[in-house]
Amino acid sequence: MAGSSRTSFNKRQKERARQEKQAEKAARKAQRKQEGNPSPETPVDLTVTHDEDGQPVGFDFHDFQS
């Protein structure tokens, strides 16, 4: 009988830890949403360059690094 109470205790502890982790994750998500950080997909300070014929040159992979 003592063995079954120990496993129940372990299960409760594990479930409590899972719930706490889930609550912390939800709090972090809500905080990020509240701060309103700009999404990383939006380009910042991209400068259009032109070649010798005056045509715009396409962007390179390195143009999008911050």
PDBQT receptor file of N, H, CA, C and O in Angstrom, charges set to zero:
ATOM      1  N   MET A   1       0.813  -1.193   0.000  1.00  0.00    +0.000 N 
ATOM      2  CA  MET A   1       0.000   0.000   0.000  1.00  0.00    +0.000 C 
ATOM      3  C   MET A   1       0.858   1.258   0.000  1.00  0.00    +0.000 C 
ATOM      4  O   MET A   1       0.475   2.263  -0.598  1.00  0.00    +0.000 OA
ATOM      5  N   ALA A   2       1.990   1.220   0.649  1.00  0.00    +0.000 N 
ATOM      6  H   ALA A   2       2.301   0.403   1.135  1.00  0.00    +0.000 HD
ATOM      7  CA  ALA A   2       2.845   2.402   0.720  1.00  0.00    +0.000 C 
ATOM      8  C   ALA A   2       3.371   2.782  -0.654  1.00  0.00    +0.000 C 
ATOM      9  O   ALA A   2       3.581   3.962  -0.939  1.00  0.00    +0.000 OA
ATOM     10  N   GLY A   3       3.582   1.802  -1.492  1.00  0.00    +0.000 N 
ATOM     11  H   GLY A   3       3.412   0.844  -1.260  1.00  0.00    +0.000 HD
ATOM     12  CA  GLY A   3       4.092   2.080  -2.834  1.00  0.00    +0.000 C 
ATOM     13  C   GLY A   3       3.108   2.855  -3.677  1.00  0.00    +0.000 C 
ATOM     14  O   GLY A   3       3.512   3.724  -4.450  1.00  0.00    +0.000 OA
ATOM     15  N   SER A   4       1.823   2.563  -3.549  1.00  0.00    +0.000 N 
ATOM     16  H   SER A   4       1.495   1.857  -2.921  1.00  0.00    +0.000 HD
ATOM     17  CA  SER A   4       0.839   3.253  -4.377  1.00  0.00    +0.000 C 
ATOM     18  C   SER A   4       0.661   4.709  -3.959  1.00  0.00    +0.000 C 
ATOM     19  O   SER A   4       0.395   5.561  -4.807  1.00  0.00    +0.000 OA
ATOM     20  N   SER A   5       0.801   5.009  -2.673  1.00  0.00    +0.000 N 
ATOM     21  H   SER A   5       1.017   4.317  -1.984  1.00  0.00    +0.000 HD
ATOM     22  CA  SER A   5       0.675   6.402  -2.257  1.00  0.00    +0.000 C 
ATOM     23  C   SER A   5       1.871   7.214  -2.740  1.00  0.00    +0.000 C 
ATOM     24  O   SER A   5       1.747   8.401  -3.043  1.00  0.00    +0.000 OA
ATOM     25  N   ARG A   6       3.034   6.561  -2.810  1.00  0.00    +0.000 N 
ATOM     26  H   ARG A   6       3.135   5.596  -2.564  1.00  0.00    +0.000 HD
ATOM     27  CA  ARG A   6       4.225   7.261  -3.302  1.00  0.00    +0.000 C 
ATOM     28  C   ARG A   6       4.077   7.609  -4.782  1.00  0.00    +0.000 C 
ATOM     29  O   ARG A   6       4.445   8.705  -5.204  1.00  0.00    +0.000 OA
ATOM     30  N   THR A   7       3.538   6.678  -5.569  1.00  0.00    +0.000 N 
ATOM     31  H   THR A   7       3.239   5.787  -5.227  1.00  0.00    +0.000 HD
ATOM     32  CA  THR A   7       3.360   6.966  -6.998  1.00  0.00    +0.000 C 
ATOM     33  C   THR A   7       2.312   8.060  -7.194  1.00  0.00    +0.000 C 
ATOM     34  O   THR A   7       2.459   8.902  -8.081  1.00  0.00    +0.000 OA
ATOM     35  N   SER A   8       1.256   8.058  -6.376  1.00  0.00    +0.000 N 
ATOM     36  H   SER A   8       1.137   7.375  -5.656  1.00  0.00    +0.000 HD
ATOM     37  CA  SER A   8       0.250   9.114  -6.482  1.00  0.00    +0.000 C 
ATOM     38  C   SER A   8       0.866  10.463  -6.154  1.00  0.00    +0.000 C 
ATOM     39  O   SER A   8       0.586  11.459  -6.820  1.00  0.00    +0.000 OA
ATOM     40  N   PHE A   9       1.708  10.495  -5.123  1.00  0.00    +0.000 N 
ATOM     41  H   PHE A   9       1.936   9.686  -4.581  1.00  0.00    +0.000 HD
ATOM     42  CA  PHE A   9       2.381  11.730  -4.744  1.00  0.00    +0.000 C 
ATOM     43  C   PHE A   9       3.265  12.218  -5.895  1.00  0.00    +0.000 C 
ATOM     44  O   PHE A   9       3.266  13.405  -6.220  1.00  0.00    +0.000 OA
ATOM     45  N   ASN A  10       4.004  11.312  -6.499  1.00  0.00    +0.000 N 
ATOM     46  H   ASN A  10       4.003  10.347  -6.234  1.00  0.00    +0.000 HD
ATOM     47  CA  ASN A  10       4.870  11.686  -7.626  1.00  0.00    +0.000 C 
ATOM     48  C   ASN A  10       4.062  12.221  -8.800  1.00  0.00    +0.000 C 
ATOM     49  O   ASN A  10       4.462  13.187  -9.449  1.00  0.00    +0.000 OA
ATOM     50  N   LYS A  11       2.931  11.595  -9.065  1.00  0.00    +0.000 N 
ATOM     51  H   LYS A  11       2.606  10.810  -8.538  1.00  0.00    +0.000 HD
ATOM     52  CA  LYS A  11       2.081  12.048 -10.162  1.00  0.00    +0.000 C 
ATOM     53  C   LYS A  11       1.543  13.448  -9.882  1.00  0.00    +0.000 C 
ATOM     54  O   LYS A  11       1.507  14.294 -10.775  1.00  0.00    +0.000 OA
ATOM     55  N   ARG A  12       1.125  13.690  -8.633  1.00  0.00    +0.000 N 
ATOM     56  H   ARG A  12       1.155  13.003  -7.908  1.00  0.00    +0.000 HD
ATOM     57  CA  ARG A  12       0.628  15.020  -8.280  1.00  0.00    +0.000 C 
ATOM     58  C   ARG A  12       1.721  16.069  -8.424  1.00  0.00    +0.000 C 
ATOM     59  O   ARG A  12       1.474  17.161  -8.934  1.00  0.00    +0.000 OA
ATOM     60  N   GLN A  13       2.930  15.740  -7.975  1.00  0.00    +0.000 N 
ATOM     61  H   GLN A  13       3.131  14.853  -7.561  1.00  0.00    +0.000 HD
ATOM     62  CA  GLN A  13       4.056  16.672  -8.083  1.00  0.00    +0.000 C 
ATOM     63  C   GLN A  13       4.373  16.970  -9.552  1.00  0.00    +0.000 C 
ATOM     64  O   GLN A  13       4.616  18.117  -9.926  1.00  0.00    +0.000 OA
ATOM     65  N   LYS A  14       4.365  15.946 -10.353  1.00  0.00    +0.000 N 
ATOM     66  H   LYS A  14       4.167  15.014 -10.049  1.00  0.00    +0.000 HD
ATOM     67  CA  LYS A  14       4.658  16.104 -11.773  1.00  0.00    +0.000 C 
ATOM     68  C   LYS A  14       3.594  16.959 -12.460  1.00  0.00    +0.000 C 
ATOM     69  O   LYS A  14       3.915  17.831 -13.267  1.00  0.00    +0.000 OA
ATOM     70  N   GLU A  15       2.339  16.705 -12.138  1.00  0.00    +0.000 N 
ATOM     71  H   GLU A  15       2.078  15.996 -11.482  1.00  0.00    +0.000 HD
ATOM     72  CA  GLU A  15       1.243  17.474 -12.723  1.00  0.00    +0.000 C 
ATOM     73  C   GLU A  15       1.297  18.922 -12.252  1.00  0.00    +0.000 C 
ATOM     74  O   GLU A  15       1.053  19.832 -13.044  1.00  0.00    +0.000 OA
ATOM     75  N   ARG A  16       1.608  19.151 -10.997  1.00  0.00    +0.000 N 
ATOM     76  H   ARG A  16       1.806  18.412 -10.354  1.00  0.00    +0.000 HD
ATOM     77  CA  ARG A  16       1.722  20.507 -10.474  1.00  0.00    +0.000 C 
ATOM     78  C   ARG A  16       2.854  21.259 -11.188  1.00  0.00    +0.000 C 
ATOM     79  O   ARG A  16       2.687  22.425 -11.545  1.00  0.00    +0.000 OA
ATOM     80  N   ALA A  17       3.981  20.614 -11.393  1.00  0.00    +0.000 N 
ATOM     81  H   ALA A  17       4.116  19.666 -11.103  1.00  0.00    +0.000 HD
ATOM     82  CA  ALA A  17       5.110  21.227 -12.099  1.00  0.00    +0.000 C 
ATOM     83  C   ALA A  17       4.721  21.550 -13.538  1.00  0.00    +0.000 C 
ATOM     84  O   ALA A  17       5.085  22.606 -14.057  1.00  0.00    +0.000 OA
ATOM     85  N   ARG A  18       3.993  20.659 -14.176  1.00  0.00    +0.000 N 
ATOM     86  H   ARG A  18       3.697  19.801 -13.755  1.00  0.00    +0.000 HD
ATOM     87  CA  ARG A  18       3.556  20.893 -15.554  1.00  0.00    +0.000 C 
ATOM     88  C   ARG A  18       2.628  22.104 -15.630  1.00  0.00    +0.000 C 
ATOM     89  O   ARG A  18       2.758  22.935 -16.529  1.00  0.00    +0.000 OA
ATOM     90  N   GLN A  19       1.695  22.200 -14.687  1.00  0.00    +0.000 N 
ATOM     91  H   GLN A  19       1.589  21.525 -13.957  1.00  0.00    +0.000 HD
ATOM     92  CA  GLN A  19       0.755  23.318 -14.673  1.00  0.00    +0.000 C 
ATOM     93  C   GLN A  19       1.477  24.640 -14.424  1.00  0.00    +0.000 C 
ATOM     94  O   GLN A  19       1.154  25.655 -15.042  1.00  0.00    +0.000 OA
ATOM     95  N   GLU A  20       2.459  24.626 -13.516  1.00  0.00    +0.000 N 
ATOM     96  H   GLU A  20       2.722  23.802 -13.015  1.00  0.00    +0.000 HD
ATOM     97  CA  GLU A  20       3.216  25.851 -13.232  1.00  0.00    +0.000 C 
ATOM     98  C   GLU A  20       4.003  26.291 -14.459  1.00  0.00    +0.000 C 
ATOM     99  O   GLU A  20       4.047  27.478 -14.783  1.00  0.00    +0.000 OA
ATOM    100  N   LYS A  21       4.620  25.338 -15.135  1.00  0.00    +0.000 N 
ATOM    101  H   LYS A  21       4.583  24.374 -14.872  1.00  0.00    +0.000 HD
ATOM    102  CA  LYS A  21       5.382  25.659 -16.332  1.00  0.00    +0.000 C 
ATOM    103  C   LYS A  21       4.465  26.237 -17.403  1.00  0.00    +0.000 C 
ATOM    104  O   LYS A  21       4.828  27.197 -18.081  1.00  0.00    +0.000 OA
ATOM    105  N   GLN A  22       3.285  25.660 -17.557  1.00  0.00    +0.000 N 
ATOM    106  H   GLN A  22       2.989  24.879 -17.006  1.00  0.00    +0.000 HD
ATOM    107  CA  GLN A  22       2.328  26.135 -18.540  1.00  0.00    +0.000 C 
ATOM    108  C   GLN A  22       1.863  27.552 -18.195  1.00  0.00    +0.000 C 
ATOM    109  O   GLN A  22       1.716  28.386 -19.088  1.00  0.00    +0.000 OA
ATOM    110  N   ALA A  23       1.633  27.830 -16.912  1.00  0.00    +0.000 N 
ATOM    111  H   ALA A  23       1.753  27.152 -16.187  1.00  0.00    +0.000 HD
ATOM    112  CA  ALA A  23       1.205  29.163 -16.483  1.00  0.00    +0.000 C 
ATOM    113  C   ALA A  23       2.310  30.191 -16.722  1.00  0.00    +0.000 C 
ATOM    114  O   ALA A  23       2.031  31.310 -17.151  1.00  0.00    +0.000 OA
ATOM    115  N   GLU A  24       3.561  29.818 -16.448  1.00  0.00    +0.000 N 
ATOM    116  H   GLU A  24       3.788  28.909 -16.099  1.00  0.00    +0.000 HD
ATOM    117  CA  GLU A  24       4.682  30.729 -16.692  1.00  0.00    +0.000 C 
ATOM    118  C   GLU A  24       4.815  31.031 -18.181  1.00  0.00    +0.000 C 
ATOM    119  O   GLU A  24       5.069  32.171 -18.570  1.00  0.00    +0.000 OA
ATOM    120  N   LYS A  25       4.646  30.019 -18.997  1.00  0.00    +0.000 N 
ATOM    121  H   LYS A  25       4.439  29.092 -18.681  1.00  0.00    +0.000 HD
ATOM    122  CA  LYS A  25       4.741  30.197 -20.444  1.00  0.00    +0.000 C 
ATOM    123  C   LYS A  25       3.636  31.141 -20.929  1.00  0.00    +0.000 C 
ATOM    124  O   LYS A  25       3.890  32.008 -21.765  1.00  0.00    +0.000 OA
ATOM    125  N   ALA A  26       2.429  30.982 -20.418  1.00  0.00    +0.000 N 
ATOM    126  H   ALA A  26       2.223  30.278 -19.739  1.00  0.00    +0.000 HD
ATOM    127  CA  ALA A  26       1.313  31.847 -20.806  1.00  0.00    +0.000 C 
ATOM    128  C   ALA A  26       1.571  33.286 -20.349  1.00  0.00    +0.000 C 
ATOM    129  O   ALA A  26       1.237  34.232 -21.061  1.00  0.00    +0.000 OA
ATOM    130  N   ALA A  27       2.162  33.450 -19.167  1.00  0.00    +0.000 N 
ATOM    131  H   ALA A  27       2.433  32.681 -18.588  1.00  0.00    +0.000 HD
ATOM    132  CA  ALA A  27       2.469  34.795 -18.670  1.00  0.00    +0.000 C 
ATOM    133  C   ALA A  27       3.516  35.469 -19.542  1.00  0.00    +0.000 C 
ATOM    134  O   ALA A  27       3.402  36.657 -19.844  1.00  0.00    +0.000 OA
ATOM    135  N   ARG A  28       4.549  34.709 -19.953  1.00  0.00    +0.000 N 
ATOM    136  H   ARG A  28       4.642  33.744 -19.707  1.00  0.00    +0.000 HD
ATOM    137  CA  ARG A  28       5.577  35.276 -20.833  1.00  0.00    +0.000 C 
ATOM    138  C   ARG A  28       4.970  35.680 -22.178  1.00  0.00    +0.000 C 
ATOM    139  O   ARG A  28       5.310  36.727 -22.730  1.00  0.00    +0.000 OA
ATOM    140  N   LYS A  29       4.078  34.849 -22.697  1.00  0.00    +0.000 N 
ATOM    141  H   LYS A  29       3.802  33.999 -22.249  1.00  0.00    +0.000 HD
ATOM    142  CA  LYS A  29       3.439  35.140 -23.982  1.00  0.00    +0.000 C 
ATOM    143  C   LYS A  29       2.591  36.405 -23.869  1.00  0.00    +0.000 C 
ATOM    144  O   LYS A  29       2.617  37.253 -24.762  1.00  0.00    +0.000 OA
ATOM    145  N   ALA A  30       1.843  36.535 -22.781  1.00  0.00    +0.000 N 
ATOM    146  H   ALA A  30       1.822  35.847 -22.056  1.00  0.00    +0.000 HD
ATOM    147  CA  ALA A  30       1.011  37.723 -22.577  1.00  0.00    +0.000 C 
ATOM    148  C   ALA A  30       1.875  38.971 -22.438  1.00  0.00    +0.000 C 
ATOM    149  O   ALA A  30       1.510  40.036 -22.938  1.00  0.00    +0.000 OA
ATOM    150  N   GLN A  31       3.009  38.851 -21.767  1.00  0.00    +0.000 N 
ATOM    151  H   GLN A  31       3.306  37.987 -21.361  1.00  0.00    +0.000 HD
ATOM    152  CA  GLN A  31       3.901  39.995 -21.599  1.00  0.00    +0.000 C 
ATOM    153  C   GLN A  31       4.473  40.434 -22.953  1.00  0.00    +0.000 C 
ATOM    154  O   GLN A  31       4.530  41.626 -23.254  1.00  0.00    +0.000 OA
ATOM    155  N   ARG A  32       4.894  39.462 -23.762  1.00  0.00    +0.000 N 
ATOM    156  H   ARG A  32       4.849  38.493 -23.518  1.00  0.00    +0.000 HD
ATOM    157  CA  ARG A  32       5.416  39.803 -25.098  1.00  0.00    +0.000 C 
ATOM    158  C   ARG A  32       4.341  40.487 -25.939  1.00  0.00    +0.000 C 
ATOM    159  O   ARG A  32       4.617  41.447 -26.658  1.00  0.00    +0.000 OA
ATOM    160  N   LYS A  33       3.115  39.982 -25.840  1.00  0.00    +0.000 N 
ATOM    161  H   LYS A  33       2.890  39.202 -25.255  1.00  0.00    +0.000 HD
ATOM    162  CA  LYS A  33       2.019  40.552 -26.606  1.00  0.00    +0.000 C 
ATOM    163  C   LYS A  33       1.729  41.969 -26.139  1.00  0.00    +0.000 C 
ATOM    164  O   LYS A  33       1.447  42.845 -26.957  1.00  0.00    +0.000 OA
ATOM    165  N   GLN A  34       1.795  42.205 -24.834  1.00  0.00    +0.000 N 
ATOM    166  H   GLN A  34       2.025  41.494 -24.169  1.00  0.00    +0.000 HD
ATOM    167  CA  GLN A  34       1.523  43.514 -24.275  1.00  0.00    +0.000 C 
ATOM    168  C   GLN A  34       2.610  44.525 -24.659  1.00  0.00    +0.000 C 
ATOM    169  O   GLN A  34       2.310  45.694 -24.900  1.00  0.00    +0.000 OA
ATOM    170  N   GLU A  35       3.869  44.076 -24.717  1.00  0.00    +0.000 N 
ATOM    171  H   GLU A  35       4.112  43.126 -24.521  1.00  0.00    +0.000 HD
ATOM    172  CA  GLU A  35       4.964  44.965 -25.074  1.00  0.00    +0.000 C 
ATOM    173  C   GLU A  35       4.849  45.407 -26.526  1.00  0.00    +0.000 C 
ATOM    174  O   GLU A  35       5.280  46.505 -26.879  1.00  0.00    +0.000 OA
ATOM    175  N   GLY A  36       4.274  44.565 -27.360  1.00  0.00    +0.000 N 
ATOM    176  H   GLY A  36       3.924  43.673 -27.074  1.00  0.00    +0.000 HD
ATOM    177  CA  GLY A  36       4.054  44.933 -28.749  1.00  0.00    +0.000 C 
ATOM    178  C   GLY A  36       5.338  45.071 -29.540  1.00  0.00    +0.000 C 
ATOM    179  O   GLY A  36       5.487  46.017 -30.314  1.00  0.00    +0.000 OA
ATOM    180  N   ASN A  37       6.254  44.158 -29.361  1.00  0.00    +0.000 N 
ATOM    181  H   ASN A  37       6.132  43.391 -28.732  1.00  0.00    +0.000 HD
ATOM    182  CA  ASN A  37       7.498  44.187 -30.122  1.00  0.00    +0.000 C 
ATOM    183  C   ASN A  37       7.205  44.015 -31.601  1.00  0.00    +0.000 C 
ATOM    184  O   ASN A  37       6.335  43.226 -31.969  1.00  0.00    +0.000 OA
ATOM    185  N   PRO A  38       7.926  44.750 -32.470  1.00  0.00    +0.000 N 
ATOM    186  CA  PRO A  38       7.710  44.556 -33.904  1.00  0.00    +0.000 C 
ATOM    187  C   PRO A  38       8.146  43.163 -34.318  1.00  0.00    +0.000 C 
ATOM    188  O   PRO A  38       9.092  42.602 -33.765  1.00  0.00    +0.000 OA
ATOM    189  N   SER A  39       7.454  42.621 -35.284  1.00  0.00    +0.000 N 
ATOM    190  H   SER A  39       6.686  43.077 -35.734  1.00  0.00    +0.000 HD
ATOM    191  CA  SER A  39       7.787  41.274 -35.724  1.00  0.00    +0.000 C 
ATOM    192  C   SER A  39       9.134  41.284 -36.434  1.00  0.00    +0.000 C 
ATOM    193  O   SER A  39       9.462  42.265 -37.101  1.00  0.00    +0.000 OA
ATOM    194  N   PRO A  40       9.921  40.221 -36.307  1.00  0.00    +0.000 N 
ATOM    195  CA  PRO A  40      11.239  40.192 -36.934  1.00  0.00    +0.000 C 
ATOM    196  C   PRO A  40      11.173  40.113 -38.457  1.00  0.00    +0.000 C 
ATOM    197  O   PRO A  40      12.199  40.266 -39.119  1.00  0.00    +0.000 OA
ATOM    198  N   GLU A  41       9.999  39.880 -39.024  1.00  0.00    +0.000 N 
ATOM    199  H   GLU A  41       9.165  39.756 -38.486  1.00  0.00    +0.000 HD
ATOM    200  CA  GLU A  41       9.882  39.771 -40.463  1.00  0.00    +0.000 C 
ATOM    201  C   GLU A  41       9.858  41.130 -41.156  1.00  0.00    +0.000 C 
ATOM    202  O   GLU A  41      10.073  41.203 -42.366  1.00  0.00    +0.000 OA
ATOM    203  N   THR A  42       9.599  42.215 -40.408  1.00  0.00    +0.000 N 
ATOM    204  H   THR A  42       9.425  42.155 -39.425  1.00  0.00    +0.000 HD
ATOM    205  CA  THR A  42       9.528  43.520 -41.041  1.00  0.00    +0.000 C 
ATOM    206  C   THR A  42      10.926  44.043 -41.320  1.00  0.00    +0.000 C 
ATOM    207  O   THR A  42      11.754  44.101 -40.411  1.00  0.00    +0.000 OA
ATOM    208  N   PRO A  43      11.203  44.426 -42.564  1.00  0.00    +0.000 N 
ATOM    209  CA  PRO A  43      12.531  44.946 -42.888  1.00  0.00    +0.000 C 
ATOM    210  C   PRO A  43      12.751  46.316 -42.256  1.00  0.00    +0.000 C 
ATOM    211  O   PRO A  43      11.825  47.119 -42.140  1.00  0.00    +0.000 OA
ATOM    212  N   VAL A  44      13.968  46.563 -41.857  1.00  0.00    +0.000 N 
ATOM    213  H   VAL A  44      14.721  45.911 -41.951  1.00  0.00    +0.000 HD
ATOM    214  CA  VAL A  44      14.309  47.821 -41.207  1.00  0.00    +0.000 C 
ATOM    215  C   VAL A  44      15.464  48.464 -41.973  1.00  0.00    +0.000 C 
ATOM    216  O   VAL A  44      16.476  47.816 -42.242  1.00  0.00    +0.000 OA
ATOM    217  N   ASP A  45      15.309  49.738 -42.322  1.00  0.00    +0.000 N 
ATOM    218  H   ASP A  45      14.487  50.265 -42.104  1.00  0.00    +0.000 HD
ATOM    219  CA  ASP A  45      16.358  50.529 -42.963  1.00  0.00    +0.000 C 
ATOM    220  C   ASP A  45      16.930  49.876 -44.221  1.00  0.00    +0.000 C 
ATOM    221  O   ASP A  45      18.149  49.799 -44.374  1.00  0.00    +0.000 OA
ATOM    222  N   LEU A  46      16.084  49.415 -45.103  1.00  0.00    +0.000 N 
ATOM    223  H   LEU A  46      15.094  49.477 -44.979  1.00  0.00    +0.000 HD
ATOM    224  CA  LEU A  46      16.566  48.883 -46.376  1.00  0.00    +0.000 C 
ATOM    225  C   LEU A  46      16.734  50.042 -47.350  1.00  0.00    +0.000 C 
ATOM    226  O   LEU A  46      15.823  50.852 -47.517  1.00  0.00    +0.000 OA
ATOM    227  N   THR A  47      17.873  50.122 -47.978  1.00  0.00    +0.000 N 
ATOM    228  H   THR A  47      18.613  49.464 -47.842  1.00  0.00    +0.000 HD
ATOM    229  CA  THR A  47      18.167  51.186 -48.929  1.00  0.00    +0.000 C 
ATOM    230  C   THR A  47      18.191  50.601 -50.337  1.00  0.00    +0.000 C 
ATOM    231  O   THR A  47      18.911  49.643 -50.615  1.00  0.00    +0.000 OA
ATOM    232  N   VAL A  48      17.394  51.194 -51.215  1.00  0.00    +0.000 N 
ATOM    233  H   VAL A  48      16.809  51.972 -50.990  1.00  0.00    +0.000 HD
ATOM    234  CA  VAL A  48      17.358  50.739 -52.597  1.00  0.00    +0.000 C 
ATOM    235  C   VAL A  48      18.570  51.317 -53.320  1.00  0.00    +0.000 C 
ATOM    236  O   VAL A  48      18.788  52.528 -53.329  1.00  0.00    +0.000 OA
ATOM    237  N   THR A  49      19.344  50.436 -53.920  1.00  0.00    +0.000 N 
ATOM    238  H   THR A  49      19.166  49.451 -53.913  1.00  0.00    +0.000 HD
ATOM    239  CA  THR A  49      20.499  50.882 -54.703  1.00  0.00    +0.000 C 
ATOM    240  C   THR A  49      20.194  50.692 -56.178  1.00  0.00    +0.000 C 
ATOM    241  O   THR A  49      19.359  49.868 -56.552  1.00  0.00    +0.000 OA
ATOM    242  N   HIS A  50      20.887  51.470 -57.018  1.00  0.00    +0.000 N 
ATOM    243  H   HIS A  50      21.565  52.139 -56.714  1.00  0.00    +0.000 HD
ATOM    244  CA  HIS A  50      20.670  51.413 -58.458  1.00  0.00    +0.000 C 
ATOM    245  C   HIS A  50      21.979  51.085 -59.160  1.00  0.00    +0.000 C 
ATOM    246  O   HIS A  50      23.059  51.459 -58.703  1.00  0.00    +0.000 OA
ATOM    247  N   ASP A  51      21.861  50.381 -60.276  1.00  0.00    +0.000 N 
ATOM    248  H   ASP A  51      20.984  50.077 -60.647  1.00  0.00    +0.000 HD
ATOM    249  CA  ASP A  51      23.064  50.075 -61.064  1.00  0.00    +0.000 C 
ATOM    250  C   ASP A  51      23.411  51.262 -61.960  1.00  0.00    +0.000 C 
ATOM    251  O   ASP A  51      22.771  52.309 -61.865  1.00  0.00    +0.000 OA
ATOM    252  N   GLU A  52      24.406  51.115 -62.821  1.00  0.00    +0.000 N 
ATOM    253  H   GLU A  52      24.925  50.265 -62.898  1.00  0.00    +0.000 HD
ATOM    254  CA  GLU A  52      24.867  52.232 -63.657  1.00  0.00    +0.000 C 
ATOM    255  C   GLU A  52      23.823  52.686 -64.679  1.00  0.00    +0.000 C 
ATOM    256  O   GLU A  52      23.907  53.801 -65.194  1.00  0.00    +0.000 OA
ATOM    257  N   ASP A  53      22.838  51.827 -64.976  1.00  0.00    +0.000 N 
ATOM    258  H   ASP A  53      22.770  50.921 -64.557  1.00  0.00    +0.000 HD
ATOM    259  CA  ASP A  53      21.782  52.202 -65.910  1.00  0.00    +0.000 C 
ATOM    260  C   ASP A  53      20.584  52.838 -65.208  1.00  0.00    +0.000 C 
ATOM    261  O   ASP A  53      19.604  53.201 -65.858  1.00  0.00    +0.000 OA
ATOM    262  N   GLY A  54      20.660  52.974 -63.888  1.00  0.00    +0.000 N 
ATOM    263  H   GLY A  54      21.457  52.679 -63.360  1.00  0.00    +0.000 HD
ATOM    264  CA  GLY A  54      19.570  53.571 -63.128  1.00  0.00    +0.000 C 
ATOM    265  C   GLY A  54      18.485  52.593 -62.731  1.00  0.00    +0.000 C 
ATOM    266  O   GLY A  54      17.444  52.999 -62.216  1.00  0.00    +0.000 OA
ATOM    267  N   GLN A  55      18.715  51.301 -62.966  1.00  0.00    +0.000 N 
ATOM    268  H   GLN A  55      19.562  50.971 -63.384  1.00  0.00    +0.000 HD
ATOM    269  CA  GLN A  55      17.733  50.282 -62.598  1.00  0.00    +0.000 C 
ATOM    270  C   GLN A  55      17.958  49.867 -61.145  1.00  0.00    +0.000 C 
ATOM    271  O   GLN A  55      19.104  49.753 -60.710  1.00  0.00    +0.000 OA
ATOM    272  N   PRO A  56      16.883  49.640 -60.389  1.00  0.00    +0.000 N 
ATOM    273  CA  PRO A  56      17.057  49.210 -58.992  1.00  0.00    +0.000 C 
ATOM    274  C   PRO A  56      17.686  47.812 -58.933  1.00  0.00    +0.000 C 
ATOM    275  O   PRO A  56      17.370  46.934 -59.736  1.00  0.00    +0.000 OA
ATOM    276  N   VAL A  57      18.579  47.637 -57.965  1.00  0.00    +0.000 N 
ATOM    277  H   VAL A  57      18.836  48.350 -57.312  1.00  0.00    +0.000 HD
ATOM    278  CA  VAL A  57      19.255  46.358 -57.756  1.00  0.00    +0.000 C 
ATOM    279  C   VAL A  57      18.479  45.600 -56.685  1.00  0.00    +0.000 C 
ATOM    280  O   VAL A  57      18.078  46.187 -55.680  1.00  0.00    +0.000 OA
ATOM    281  N   GLY A  58      18.267  44.316 -56.887  1.00  0.00    +0.000 N 
ATOM    282  H   GLY A  58      18.592  43.839 -57.703  1.00  0.00    +0.000 HD
ATOM    283  CA  GLY A  58      17.539  43.494 -55.931  1.00  0.00    +0.000 C 
ATOM    284  C   GLY A  58      18.261  43.360 -54.610  1.00  0.00    +0.000 C 
ATOM    285  O   GLY A  58      19.472  43.564 -54.527  1.00  0.00    +0.000 OA
ATOM    286  N   PHE A  59      17.520  43.021 -53.590  1.00  0.00    +0.000 N 
ATOM    287  H   PHE A  59      16.536  42.856 -53.657  1.00  0.00    +0.000 HD
ATOM    288  CA  PHE A  59      18.100  42.851 -52.257  1.00  0.00    +0.000 C 
ATOM    289  C   PHE A  59      18.781  41.501 -52.151  1.00  0.00    +0.000 C 
ATOM    290  O   PHE A  59      18.381  40.530 -52.795  1.00  0.00    +0.000 OA
ATOM    291  N   ASP A  60      19.816  41.457 -51.326  1.00  0.00    +0.000 N 
ATOM    292  H   ASP A  60      20.141  42.245 -50.803  1.00  0.00    +0.000 HD
ATOM    293  CA  ASP A  60      20.592  40.247 -51.089  1.00  0.00    +0.000 C 
ATOM    294  C   ASP A  60      20.239  39.720 -49.696  1.00  0.00    +0.000 C 
ATOM    295  O   ASP A  60      19.604  40.418 -48.905  1.00  0.00    +0.000 OA
ATOM    296  N   PHE A  61      20.646  38.515 -49.411  1.00  0.00    +0.000 N 
ATOM    297  H   PHE A  61      21.162  37.949 -50.053  1.00  0.00    +0.000 HD
ATOM    298  CA  PHE A  61      20.422  37.913 -48.098  1.00  0.00    +0.000 C 
ATOM    299  C   PHE A  61      21.005  38.783 -46.997  1.00  0.00    +0.000 C 
ATOM    300  O   PHE A  61      20.413  38.912 -45.926  1.00  0.00    +0.000 OA
ATOM    301  N   HIS A  62      22.153  39.377 -47.251  1.00  0.00    +0.000 N 
ATOM    302  H   HIS A  62      22.635  39.273 -48.121  1.00  0.00    +0.000 HD
ATOM    303  CA  HIS A  62      22.846  40.169 -46.229  1.00  0.00    +0.000 C 
ATOM    304  C   HIS A  62      22.149  41.490 -45.934  1.00  0.00    +0.000 C 
ATOM    305  O   HIS A  62      22.394  42.101 -44.894  1.00  0.00    +0.000 OA
ATOM    306  N   ASP A  63      21.287  41.935 -46.834  1.00  0.00    +0.000 N 
ATOM    307  H   ASP A  63      21.087  41.439 -47.679  1.00  0.00    +0.000 HD
ATOM    308  CA  ASP A  63      20.552  43.176 -46.600  1.00  0.00    +0.000 C 
ATOM    309  C   ASP A  63      19.532  43.047 -45.482  1.00  0.00    +0.000 C 
ATOM    310  O   ASP A  63      19.117  44.052 -44.906  1.00  0.00    +0.000 OA
ATOM    311  N   PHE A  64      19.125  41.827 -45.168  1.00  0.00    +0.000 N 
ATOM    312  H   PHE A  64      19.462  41.011 -45.636  1.00  0.00    +0.000 HD
ATOM    313  CA  PHE A  64      18.082  41.606 -44.180  1.00  0.00    +0.000 C 
ATOM    314  C   PHE A  64      18.606  41.280 -42.797  1.00  0.00    +0.000 C 
ATOM    315  O   PHE A  64      17.805  41.080 -41.883  1.00  0.00    +0.000 OA
ATOM    316  N   GLN A  65      19.890  41.219 -42.605  1.00  0.00    +0.000 N 
ATOM    317  H   GLN A  65      20.540  41.382 -43.347  1.00  0.00    +0.000 HD
ATOM    318  CA  GLN A  65      20.444  40.941 -41.284  1.00  0.00    +0.000 C 
ATOM    319  C   GLN A  65      20.419  42.211 -40.463  1.00  0.00    +0.000 C 
ATOM    320  O   GLN A  65      20.610  43.306 -40.990  1.00  0.00    +0.000 OA
ATOM    321  N   SER A  66      20.179  42.059 -39.147  1.00  0.00    +0.000 N 
ATOM    322  H   SER A  66      20.024  41.169 -38.719  1.00  0.00    +0.000 HD
ATOM    323  CA  SER A  66      20.111  43.237 -38.293  1.00  0.00    +0.000 C 
ATOM    324  C   SER A  66      21.420  43.535 -37.631  1.00  0.00    +0.000 C 
ATOM    325  O   SER A  66      21.524  44.502 -36.876  1.00  0.00    +0.000 OA
TER     326      SER A  66
